[in-house]
Amino acid sequence: MLFLGGCGEPQESADQLEKVTVILDWTPNTNHTGVYVAQEMGYYKEEGLDVEITQPGEGGTAQLIAAD
């Protein structure tokens, strides 16, 4: 997982948000709490990010990355 904090000025418009996809390393569990809390609290948007959280399928994270 990659966490970005304090990386620039907060953005004010949804048009200016940078789209980012976070691929979990496993099914959601307590290790991912911070990722979901940050999204729910709007911290990513405050930093100019439009974050999509993706769960790995049966093939795992490597298959998701290879398909992209």
PDB file of N, CA, C and O in Angstrom:
ATOM      1  N   MET A   1       0.825  -1.168   0.000  1.00  0.00           N
ATOM      2  CA  MET A   1       0.000   0.000   0.000  1.00  0.00           C
ATOM      3  C   MET A   1       0.877   1.241   0.000  1.00  0.00           C
ATOM      4  O   MET A   1       1.987   1.250   0.533  1.00  0.00           O
ATOM      5  N   LEU A   2       0.364   2.245  -0.590  1.00  0.00           N
ATOM      6  CA  LEU A   2       1.075   3.512  -0.673  1.00  0.00           C
ATOM      7  C   LEU A   2       0.241   4.577   0.006  1.00  0.00           C
ATOM      8  O   LEU A   2      -0.935   4.752  -0.314  1.00  0.00           O
ATOM      9  N   PHE A   3       0.845   5.284   0.938  1.00  0.00           N
ATOM     10  CA  PHE A   3       0.148   6.363   1.620  1.00  0.00           C
ATOM     11  C   PHE A   3       0.821   7.678   1.275  1.00  0.00           C
ATOM     12  O   PHE A   3       2.043   7.805   1.355  1.00  0.00           O
ATOM     13  N   LEU A   4       0.020   8.644   0.895  1.00  0.00           N
ATOM     14  CA  LEU A   4       0.531   9.965   0.573  1.00  0.00           C
ATOM     15  C   LEU A   4      -0.059  10.954   1.552  1.00  0.00           C
ATOM     16  O   LEU A   4      -1.280  11.061   1.673  1.00  0.00           O
ATOM     17  N   GLY A   5       0.788  11.668   2.242  1.00  0.00           N
ATOM     18  CA  GLY A   5       0.296  12.669   3.175  1.00  0.00           C
ATOM     19  C   GLY A   5       1.146  13.914   3.083  1.00  0.00           C
ATOM     20  O   GLY A   5       2.369  13.836   2.974  1.00  0.00           O
ATOM     21  N   GLY A   6       0.512  15.038   3.125  1.00  0.00           N
ATOM     22  CA  GLY A   6       1.246  16.295   3.065  1.00  0.00           C
ATOM     23  C   GLY A   6       1.929  16.527   1.734  1.00  0.00           C
ATOM     24  O   GLY A   6       2.958  17.200   1.677  1.00  0.00           O
ATOM     25  N   CYS A   7       1.381  15.988   0.676  1.00  0.00           N
ATOM     26  CA  CYS A   7       2.006  16.108  -0.639  1.00  0.00           C
ATOM     27  C   CYS A   7       1.316  17.175  -1.472  1.00  0.00           C
ATOM     28  O   CYS A   7       0.647  16.866  -2.458  1.00  0.00           O
ATOM     29  N   GLY A   8       1.474  18.408  -1.083  1.00  0.00           N
ATOM     30  CA  GLY A   8       0.907  19.492  -1.866  1.00  0.00           C
ATOM     31  C   GLY A   8      -0.265  20.151  -1.194  1.00  0.00           C
ATOM     32  O   GLY A   8      -0.690  19.767  -0.105  1.00  0.00           O
ATOM     33  N   GLU A   9      -0.775  21.152  -1.872  1.00  0.00           N
ATOM     34  CA  GLU A   9      -1.897  21.930  -1.363  1.00  0.00           C
ATOM     35  C   GLU A   9      -3.210  21.185  -1.588  1.00  0.00           C
ATOM     36  O   GLU A   9      -3.359  20.489  -2.592  1.00  0.00           O
ATOM     37  N   PRO A  10      -4.151  21.320  -0.677  1.00  0.00           N
ATOM     38  CA  PRO A  10      -5.464  20.705  -0.882  1.00  0.00           C
ATOM     39  C   PRO A  10      -6.136  21.265  -2.130  1.00  0.00           C
ATOM     40  O   PRO A  10      -6.007  22.451  -2.432  1.00  0.00           O
ATOM     41  N   GLN A  11      -6.847  20.414  -2.849  1.00  0.00           N
ATOM     42  CA  GLN A  11      -7.555  20.816  -4.061  1.00  0.00           C
ATOM     43  C   GLN A  11      -8.992  21.167  -3.696  1.00  0.00           C
ATOM     44  O   GLN A  11      -9.556  20.599  -2.761  1.00  0.00           O
ATOM     45  N   GLU A  12      -9.578  22.098  -4.431  1.00  0.00           N
ATOM     46  CA  GLU A  12     -10.933  22.530  -4.123  1.00  0.00           C
ATOM     47  C   GLU A  12     -11.968  22.001  -5.101  1.00  0.00           C
ATOM     48  O   GLU A  12     -13.149  21.955  -4.759  1.00  0.00           O
ATOM     49  N   SER A  13     -11.581  21.606  -6.284  1.00  0.00           N
ATOM     50  CA  SER A  13     -12.531  21.195  -7.298  1.00  0.00           C
ATOM     51  C   SER A  13     -12.350  19.723  -7.641  1.00  0.00           C
ATOM     52  O   SER A  13     -11.223  19.232  -7.714  1.00  0.00           O
ATOM     53  N   ALA A  14     -13.468  19.015  -7.853  1.00  0.00           N
ATOM     54  CA  ALA A  14     -13.397  17.608  -8.243  1.00  0.00           C
ATOM     55  C   ALA A  14     -12.730  17.461  -9.607  1.00  0.00           C
ATOM     56  O   ALA A  14     -12.178  16.404  -9.913  1.00  0.00           O
ATOM     57  N   ASP A  15     -12.775  18.518 -10.435  1.00  0.00           N
ATOM     58  CA  ASP A  15     -12.139  18.471 -11.746  1.00  0.00           C
ATOM     59  C   ASP A  15     -10.631  18.354 -11.632  1.00  0.00           C
ATOM     60  O   ASP A  15      -9.977  17.876 -12.558  1.00  0.00           O
ATOM     61  N   GLN A  16     -10.077  18.778 -10.524  1.00  0.00           N
ATOM     62  CA  GLN A  16      -8.636  18.799 -10.349  1.00  0.00           C
ATOM     63  C   GLN A  16      -8.108  17.569  -9.615  1.00  0.00           C
ATOM     64  O   GLN A  16      -6.901  17.461  -9.400  1.00  0.00           O
ATOM     65  N   LEU A  17      -8.977  16.645  -9.229  1.00  0.00           N
ATOM     66  CA  LEU A  17      -8.539  15.477  -8.482  1.00  0.00           C
ATOM     67  C   LEU A  17      -7.779  14.507  -9.377  1.00  0.00           C
ATOM     68  O   LEU A  17      -8.179  14.244 -10.510  1.00  0.00           O
ATOM     69  N   GLU A  18      -6.683  13.984  -8.855  1.00  0.00           N
ATOM     70  CA  GLU A  18      -5.902  12.972  -9.563  1.00  0.00           C
ATOM     71  C   GLU A  18      -6.470  11.605  -9.217  1.00  0.00           C
ATOM     72  O   GLU A  18      -6.572  11.255  -8.041  1.00  0.00           O
ATOM     73  N   LYS A  19      -6.843  10.826 -10.236  1.00  0.00           N
ATOM     74  CA  LYS A  19      -7.425   9.508 -10.015  1.00  0.00           C
ATOM     75  C   LYS A  19      -6.327   8.516  -9.636  1.00  0.00           C
ATOM     76  O   LYS A  19      -5.324   8.379 -10.336  1.00  0.00           O
ATOM     77  N   VAL A  20      -6.539   7.829  -8.518  1.00  0.00           N
ATOM     78  CA  VAL A  20      -5.583   6.852  -8.003  1.00  0.00           C
ATOM     79  C   VAL A  20      -6.347   5.585  -7.648  1.00  0.00           C
ATOM     80  O   VAL A  20      -7.428   5.652  -7.062  1.00  0.00           O
ATOM     81  N   THR A  21      -5.787   4.428  -8.001  1.00  0.00           N
ATOM     82  CA  THR A  21      -6.385   3.152  -7.621  1.00  0.00           C
ATOM     83  C   THR A  21      -5.488   2.473  -6.605  1.00  0.00           C
ATOM     84  O   THR A  21      -4.294   2.289  -6.842  1.00  0.00           O
ATOM     85  N   VAL A  22      -6.067   2.102  -5.470  1.00  0.00           N
ATOM     86  CA  VAL A  22      -5.348   1.363  -4.432  1.00  0.00           C
ATOM     87  C   VAL A  22      -5.827  -0.079  -4.518  1.00  0.00           C
ATOM     88  O   VAL A  22      -7.017  -0.353  -4.366  1.00  0.00           O
ATOM     89  N   ILE A  23      -4.898  -1.000  -4.762  1.00  0.00           N
ATOM     90  CA  ILE A  23      -5.235  -2.418  -4.830  1.00  0.00           C
ATOM     91  C   ILE A  23      -4.815  -3.054  -3.515  1.00  0.00           C
ATOM     92  O   ILE A  23      -3.634  -3.069  -3.168  1.00  0.00           O
ATOM     93  N   LEU A  24      -5.790  -3.577  -2.791  1.00  0.00           N
ATOM     94  CA  LEU A  24      -5.495  -4.211  -1.514  1.00  0.00           C
ATOM     95  C   LEU A  24      -4.684  -5.482  -1.739  1.00  0.00           C
ATOM     96  O   LEU A  24      -4.796  -6.126  -2.782  1.00  0.00           O
ATOM     97  N   ASP A  25      -3.874  -5.832  -0.759  1.00  0.00           N
ATOM     98  CA  ASP A  25      -3.046  -7.026  -0.867  1.00  0.00           C
ATOM     99  C   ASP A  25      -3.796  -8.291  -0.449  1.00  0.00           C
ATOM    100  O   ASP A  25      -3.275  -9.397  -0.592  1.00  0.00           O
ATOM    101  N   TRP A  26      -5.001  -8.131   0.061  1.00  0.00           N
ATOM    102  CA  TRP A  26      -5.800  -9.249   0.541  1.00  0.00           C
ATOM    103  C   TRP A  26      -7.226  -8.757   0.690  1.00  0.00           C
ATOM    104  O   TRP A  26      -7.500  -7.582   0.443  1.00  0.00           O
ATOM    105  N   THR A  27      -8.129  -9.620   1.084  1.00  0.00           N
ATOM    106  CA  THR A  27      -9.489  -9.161   1.342  1.00  0.00           C
ATOM    107  C   THR A  27      -9.456  -8.135   2.467  1.00  0.00           C
ATOM    108  O   THR A  27      -8.576  -8.200   3.326  1.00  0.00           O
ATOM    109  N   PRO A  28     -10.383  -7.199   2.484  1.00  0.00           N
ATOM    110  CA  PRO A  28     -10.356  -6.149   3.510  1.00  0.00           C
ATOM    111  C   PRO A  28     -10.346  -6.732   4.925  1.00  0.00           C
ATOM    112  O   PRO A  28     -11.110  -7.639   5.256  1.00  0.00           O
ATOM    113  N   ASN A  29      -9.459  -6.182   5.739  1.00  0.00           N
ATOM    114  CA  ASN A  29      -9.354  -6.599   7.130  1.00  0.00           C
ATOM    115  C   ASN A  29      -8.870  -5.412   7.948  1.00  0.00           C
ATOM    116  O   ASN A  29      -8.787  -4.298   7.431  1.00  0.00           O
ATOM    117  N   THR A  30      -8.553  -5.633   9.201  1.00  0.00           N
ATOM    118  CA  THR A  30      -8.155  -4.529  10.081  1.00  0.00           C
ATOM    119  C   THR A  30      -6.883  -3.836   9.623  1.00  0.00           C
ATOM    120  O   THR A  30      -6.653  -2.685   9.993  1.00  0.00           O
ATOM    121  N   ASN A  31      -6.058  -4.492   8.840  1.00  0.00           N
ATOM    122  CA  ASN A  31      -4.843  -3.847   8.328  1.00  0.00           C
ATOM    123  C   ASN A  31      -5.168  -2.720   7.352  1.00  0.00           C
ATOM    124  O   ASN A  31      -4.338  -1.841   7.121  1.00  0.00           O
ATOM    125  N   HIS A  32      -6.352  -2.741   6.786  1.00  0.00           N
ATOM    126  CA  HIS A  32      -6.750  -1.743   5.793  1.00  0.00           C
ATOM    127  C   HIS A  32      -7.620  -0.633   6.378  1.00  0.00           C
ATOM    128  O   HIS A  32      -8.120   0.214   5.637  1.00  0.00           O
ATOM    129  N   THR A  33      -7.803  -0.629   7.670  1.00  0.00           N
ATOM    130  CA  THR A  33      -8.688   0.345   8.314  1.00  0.00           C
ATOM    131  C   THR A  33      -8.333   1.777   7.935  1.00  0.00           C
ATOM    132  O   THR A  33      -9.215   2.566   7.597  1.00  0.00           O
ATOM    133  N   GLY A  34      -7.062   2.113   7.987  1.00  0.00           N
ATOM    134  CA  GLY A  34      -6.622   3.472   7.680  1.00  0.00           C
ATOM    135  C   GLY A  34      -6.980   3.909   6.274  1.00  0.00           C
ATOM    136  O   GLY A  34      -7.316   5.072   6.048  1.00  0.00           O
ATOM    137  N   VAL A  35      -6.911   2.989   5.332  1.00  0.00           N
ATOM    138  CA  VAL A  35      -7.241   3.298   3.938  1.00  0.00           C
ATOM    139  C   VAL A  35      -8.714   3.693   3.821  1.00  0.00           C
ATOM    140  O   VAL A  35      -9.054   4.681   3.170  1.00  0.00           O
ATOM    141  N   TYR A  36      -9.574   2.910   4.457  1.00  0.00           N
ATOM    142  CA  TYR A  36     -11.011   3.180   4.390  1.00  0.00           C
ATOM    143  C   TYR A  36     -11.416   4.401   5.211  1.00  0.00           C
ATOM    144  O   TYR A  36     -12.278   5.172   4.790  1.00  0.00           O
ATOM    145  N   VAL A  37     -10.805   4.579   6.371  1.00  0.00           N
ATOM    146  CA  VAL A  37     -11.121   5.745   7.203  1.00  0.00           C
ATOM    147  C   VAL A  37     -10.723   7.026   6.476  1.00  0.00           C
ATOM    148  O   VAL A  37     -11.475   8.000   6.476  1.00  0.00           O
ATOM    149  N   ALA A  38      -9.545   7.028   5.858  1.00  0.00           N
ATOM    150  CA  ALA A  38      -9.088   8.208   5.122  1.00  0.00           C
ATOM    151  C   ALA A  38     -10.055   8.550   3.994  1.00  0.00           C
ATOM    152  O   ALA A  38     -10.327   9.723   3.739  1.00  0.00           O
ATOM    153  N   GLN A  39     -10.573   7.525   3.321  1.00  0.00           N
ATOM    154  CA  GLN A  39     -11.532   7.781   2.247  1.00  0.00           C
ATOM    155  C   GLN A  39     -12.838   8.329   2.817  1.00  0.00           C
ATOM    156  O   GLN A  39     -13.382   9.306   2.302  1.00  0.00           O
ATOM    157  N   GLU A  40     -13.337   7.703   3.873  1.00  0.00           N
ATOM    158  CA  GLU A  40     -14.606   8.121   4.480  1.00  0.00           C
ATOM    159  C   GLU A  40     -14.533   9.542   5.041  1.00  0.00           C
ATOM    160  O   GLU A  40     -15.506  10.291   4.957  1.00  0.00           O
ATOM    161  N   MET A  41     -13.402   9.909   5.604  1.00  0.00           N
ATOM    162  CA  MET A  41     -13.236  11.230   6.215  1.00  0.00           C
ATOM    163  C   MET A  41     -12.887  12.312   5.191  1.00  0.00           C
ATOM    164  O   MET A  41     -12.841  13.495   5.531  1.00  0.00           O
ATOM    165  N   GLY A  42     -12.640  11.911   3.932  1.00  0.00           N
ATOM    166  CA  GLY A  42     -12.353  12.881   2.882  1.00  0.00           C
ATOM    167  C   GLY A  42     -10.908  13.354   2.841  1.00  0.00           C
ATOM    168  O   GLY A  42     -10.602  14.365   2.208  1.00  0.00           O
ATOM    169  N   TYR A  43     -10.015  12.627   3.514  1.00  0.00           N
ATOM    170  CA  TYR A  43      -8.607  13.041   3.548  1.00  0.00           C
ATOM    171  C   TYR A  43      -7.949  12.979   2.174  1.00  0.00           C
ATOM    172  O   TYR A  43      -7.135  13.840   1.842  1.00  0.00           O
ATOM    173  N   TYR A  44      -8.290  11.979   1.376  1.00  0.00           N
ATOM    174  CA  TYR A  44      -7.704  11.880   0.039  1.00  0.00           C
ATOM    175  C   TYR A  44      -8.108  13.082  -0.813  1.00  0.00           C
ATOM    176  O   TYR A  44      -7.268  13.679  -1.487  1.00  0.00           O
ATOM    177  N   LYS A  45      -9.379  13.430  -0.782  1.00  0.00           N
ATOM    178  CA  LYS A  45      -9.856  14.573  -1.573  1.00  0.00           C
ATOM    179  C   LYS A  45      -9.209  15.865  -1.113  1.00  0.00           C
ATOM    180  O   LYS A  45      -8.929  16.744  -1.928  1.00  0.00           O
ATOM    181  N   GLU A  46      -8.967  15.992   0.190  1.00  0.00           N
ATOM    182  CA  GLU A  46      -8.281  17.183   0.704  1.00  0.00           C
ATOM    183  C   GLU A  46      -6.888  17.314   0.105  1.00  0.00           C
ATOM    184  O   GLU A  46      -6.360  18.419  -0.020  1.00  0.00           O
ATOM    185  N   GLU A  47      -6.298  16.188  -0.263  1.00  0.00           N
ATOM    186  CA  GLU A  47      -4.958  16.189  -0.851  1.00  0.00           C
ATOM    187  C   GLU A  47      -4.996  16.125  -2.377  1.00  0.00           C
ATOM    188  O   GLU A  47      -3.961  15.951  -3.019  1.00  0.00           O
ATOM    189  N   GLY A  48      -6.193  16.265  -2.955  1.00  0.00           N
ATOM    190  CA  GLY A  48      -6.313  16.305  -4.410  1.00  0.00           C
ATOM    191  C   GLY A  48      -6.371  14.944  -5.072  1.00  0.00           C
ATOM    192  O   GLY A  48      -6.046  14.817  -6.252  1.00  0.00           O
ATOM    193  N   LEU A  49      -6.783  13.912  -4.325  1.00  0.00           N
ATOM    194  CA  LEU A  49      -6.812  12.559  -4.864  1.00  0.00           C
ATOM    195  C   LEU A  49      -8.229  12.002  -4.903  1.00  0.00           C
ATOM    196  O   LEU A  49      -9.000  12.156  -3.955  1.00  0.00           O
ATOM    197  N   ASP A  50      -8.555  11.354  -6.010  1.00  0.00           N
ATOM    198  CA  ASP A  50      -9.802  10.610  -6.153  1.00  0.00           C
ATOM    199  C   ASP A  50      -9.414   9.140  -6.072  1.00  0.00           C
ATOM    200  O   ASP A  50      -9.001   8.547  -7.069  1.00  0.00           O
ATOM    201  N   VAL A  51      -9.546   8.550  -4.884  1.00  0.00           N
ATOM    202  CA  VAL A  51      -9.038   7.203  -4.629  1.00  0.00           C
ATOM    203  C   VAL A  51     -10.136   6.165  -4.811  1.00  0.00           C
ATOM    204  O   VAL A  51     -11.223   6.270  -4.244  1.00  0.00           O
ATOM    205  N   GLU A  52      -9.818   5.160  -5.621  1.00  0.00           N
ATOM    206  CA  GLU A  52     -10.681   3.994  -5.791  1.00  0.00           C
ATOM    207  C   GLU A  52      -9.980   2.823  -5.116  1.00  0.00           C
ATOM    208  O   GLU A  52      -8.828   2.523  -5.431  1.00  0.00           O
ATOM    209  N   ILE A  53     -10.663   2.162  -4.193  1.00  0.00           N
ATOM    210  CA  ILE A  53     -10.091   1.017  -3.482  1.00  0.00           C
ATOM    211  C   ILE A  53     -10.607  -0.247  -4.153  1.00  0.00           C
ATOM    212  O   ILE A  53     -11.815  -0.457  -4.255  1.00  0.00           O
ATOM    213  N   THR A  54      -9.676  -1.096  -4.613  1.00  0.00           N
ATOM    214  CA  THR A  54     -10.015  -2.309  -5.336  1.00  0.00           C
ATOM    215  C   THR A  54      -9.579  -3.524  -4.537  1.00  0.00           C
ATOM    216  O   THR A  54      -8.477  -3.558  -3.990  1.00  0.00           O
ATOM    217  N   GLN A  55     -10.451  -4.518  -4.472  1.00  0.00           N
ATOM    218  CA  GLN A  55     -10.129  -5.763  -3.785  1.00  0.00           C
ATOM    219  C   GLN A  55      -9.636  -6.783  -4.799  1.00  0.00           C
ATOM    220  O   GLN A  55     -10.156  -6.849  -5.913  1.00  0.00           O
ATOM    221  N   PRO A  56      -8.640  -7.577  -4.428  1.00  0.00           N
ATOM    222  CA  PRO A  56      -8.149  -8.595  -5.356  1.00  0.00           C
ATOM    223  C   PRO A  56      -9.175  -9.712  -5.525  1.00  0.00           C
ATOM    224  O   PRO A  56      -9.910 -10.044  -4.595  1.00  0.00           O
ATOM    225  N   GLY A  57      -9.211 -10.281  -6.717  1.00  0.00           N
ATOM    226  CA  GLY A  57     -10.093 -11.412  -6.976  1.00  0.00           C
ATOM    227  C   GLY A  57      -9.397 -12.709  -6.606  1.00  0.00           C
ATOM    228  O   GLY A  57      -8.425 -12.709  -5.850  1.00  0.00           O
ATOM    229  N   GLU A  58      -9.890 -13.796  -7.132  1.00  0.00           N
ATOM    230  CA  GLU A  58      -9.305 -15.102  -6.828  1.00  0.00           C
ATOM    231  C   GLU A  58      -7.880 -15.216  -7.337  1.00  0.00           C
ATOM    232  O   GLU A  58      -7.075 -15.948  -6.761  1.00  0.00           O
ATOM    233  N   GLY A  59      -7.554 -14.503  -8.409  1.00  0.00           N
ATOM    234  CA  GLY A  59      -6.209 -14.554  -8.960  1.00  0.00           C
ATOM    235  C   GLY A  59      -5.216 -13.707  -8.188  1.00  0.00           C
ATOM    236  O   GLY A  59      -4.014 -13.768  -8.450  1.00  0.00           O
ATOM    237  N   GLY A  60      -5.700 -12.917  -7.241  1.00  0.00           N
ATOM    238  CA  GLY A  60      -4.825 -12.105  -6.415  1.00  0.00           C
ATOM    239  C   GLY A  60      -4.463 -10.777  -7.051  1.00  0.00           C
ATOM    240  O   GLY A  60      -4.898 -10.447  -8.154  1.00  0.00           O
ATOM    241  N   THR A  61      -3.662 -10.035  -6.327  1.00  0.00           N
ATOM    242  CA  THR A  61      -3.248  -8.702  -6.736  1.00  0.00           C
ATOM    243  C   THR A  61      -2.426  -8.723  -8.019  1.00  0.00           C
ATOM    244  O   THR A  61      -2.589  -7.851  -8.872  1.00  0.00           O
ATOM    245  N   ALA A  62      -1.547  -9.705  -8.162  1.00  0.00           N
ATOM    246  CA  ALA A  62      -0.679  -9.775  -9.342  1.00  0.00           C
ATOM    247  C   ALA A  62      -1.504  -9.845 -10.625  1.00  0.00           C
ATOM    248  O   ALA A  62      -1.139  -9.233 -11.629  1.00  0.00           O
ATOM    249  N   GLN A  63      -2.609 -10.581 -10.600  1.00  0.00           N
ATOM    250  CA  GLN A  63      -3.460 -10.686 -11.782  1.00  0.00           C
ATOM    251  C   GLN A  63      -4.114  -9.345 -12.107  1.00  0.00           C
ATOM    252  O   GLN A  63      -4.237  -8.988 -13.279  1.00  0.00           O
ATOM    253  N   LEU A  64      -4.534  -8.601 -11.088  1.00  0.00           N
ATOM    254  CA  LEU A  64      -5.123  -7.279 -11.316  1.00  0.00           C
ATOM    255  C   LEU A  64      -4.115  -6.334 -11.953  1.00  0.00           C
ATOM    256  O   LEU A  64      -4.445  -5.598 -12.882  1.00  0.00           O
ATOM    257  N   ILE A  65      -2.896  -6.359 -11.454  1.00  0.00           N
ATOM    258  CA  ILE A  65      -1.851  -5.472 -11.971  1.00  0.00           C
ATOM    259  C   ILE A  65      -1.513  -5.845 -13.411  1.00  0.00           C
ATOM    260  O   ILE A  65      -1.355  -4.965 -14.257  1.00  0.00           O
ATOM    261  N   ALA A  66      -1.402  -7.141 -13.696  1.00  0.00           N
ATOM    262  CA  ALA A  66      -1.053  -7.601 -15.038  1.00  0.00           C
ATOM    263  C   ALA A  66      -2.132  -7.232 -16.049  1.00  0.00           C
ATOM    264  O   ALA A  66      -1.831  -6.981 -17.216  1.00  0.00           O
ATOM    265  N   ALA A  67      -3.380  -7.197 -15.611  1.00  0.00           N
ATOM    266  CA  ALA A  67      -4.486  -6.887 -16.513  1.00  0.00           C
ATOM    267  C   ALA A  67      -4.567  -5.415 -16.852  1.00  0.00           C
ATOM    268  O   ALA A  67      -5.212  -5.033 -17.829  1.00  0.00           O
ATOM    269  N   ASP A  68      -3.917  -4.585 -16.051  1.00  0.00           N
ATOM    270  CA  ASP A  68      -4.017  -3.141 -16.254  1.00  0.00           C
ATOM    271  C   ASP A  68      -3.127  -2.695 -17.325  1.00  0.00           C
ATOM    272  O   ASP A  68      -3.080  -1.505 -17.634  1.00  0.00           O
TER     273      ASP A  68
END
